[in-house]
Amino acid sequence: MGRVIKVLRLDTKSGRRRADRGRALVTGGAGFLGSHLCERLLGNGYEVIALDNFHTGKKYNLAGIERDAAFSCIKHDVVDALPQDLVVDEIYNLACPASPPHYQADPIHTFKTNVFGSINLLELARRHEAKIFQASTSEVYGDPLVHPQPEGYFGNVNTHGPRSCYDEGKRSAETLFYDYSRTYGIDVRVARIFNTYGPRMQPDDGRVVSNFIVQALRGDDITVYGSGSQTRSFCFVDDLIEGFIRLVNAPEAPQHPVNIGNPVEFTIMELAELVIDYTNSRSRIVHRPLPVDDPKQRKPDISFAREHLGWEPKVALAEGLAHTTAYFDALLGGRKFATSQRARTASVREVVAL
């Protein structure tokens, strides 16, 4: 059984449940994305239960909501049988490390989290006729041969490489979600997440935005793997969470996963130079060998989300970097930095592209 950090059920004045929208379970709720999602759901009138094994999630991510009367948190691993008394209306499955150093640290457990965890949660949804959301990933496209990547692209994934525990784990989870939907009529919503950044990322999570910002703030060398010509599309966390909410609240469940990400493409070298300029850092850019199976390009086709969800990202990279850099600056003990003209004007290309 999981350990409940704090439990609530009733409004102290009325004696009724405070939640207007029902009870939502967020697995991975203490993580980067999960904690932001918990906040958003609470703001939308839900009673929220976060479930996390705290392997990569952090309790301090929940500091702003831990005293909320409509919030509770359970320490538990989704690989294990779920608490028997867990009753929910909606389930949001974000339980899996998303950065390569973290998911490669225990690849077998990563795969189990995606498969066994999904089965446990799908069975919970089946018992309570709950709507269930799966946080999938653009990694299901592997090193894509189609660009940008539409949802109908089947991908180019190495099934036995060092990244496969995550890539194939997420692909397997998608299969389970749609098989449960077809077999039992469960309402499933699946989002394929592209590179996301923002406050509450971990300094050591190994993802490129956090790596570059932390290195720049510390004055360390900026580590670029390969030539830096590989591309990524960076979505600010607030935009991503809005995409989640719109997907879950859509009147009809899409019969396929939906890309949620920012379609504006940057090279890794452009990002490194932008971070150095933004932080006024004296860091040098150094190159290291490209990791195995590292994708050469990554850009979502968000046509479906635009047309059917009315969603597209709003936060330009320059604005998102400001919020993210301020977060890491505070986390690392504070270092004054000034924004360069280049960083301030970096959003022009994004506005045109959108």
DAPE-V635110 format. One record per run of one state. SS is the DSSP state (H for helix, E for strand, L for the rest). FROM is the first residue (numbers start at 0). TO is the last residue. If there is no record, write none. Layout:
ss->{SS;SS}
from->{FROM;FROM}
to->{TO;TO}
This chain:
ss->{L;E;L;E;L;H;L;E;L;H;L;E;L;E;L;H;L;H;L;E;H;E;L;E;L;E;L;H;L;E;L;E;L;H;L;E;L;E;L;E;H;L;E;L;E;H;L;E;L;E;L;H;L;H;L;H;L;H;L}
from->{0;2;6;22;27;31;43;46;52;58;62;70;75;89;93;99;105;106;128;130;137;141;142;148;149;155;156;163;184;187;193;195;197;207;218;221;225;230;233;234;236;249;257;260;264;267;279;284;288;299;300;302;309;316;331;340;344;346;353}
to->{1;5;21;26;30;42;45;51;57;61;69;74;88;92;98;104;105;127;129;136;140;141;147;148;154;155;162;183;186;192;194;196;206;217;220;224;229;232;233;235;248;256;259;263;266;278;283;287;298;299;301;308;315;330;339;343;345;352;353}
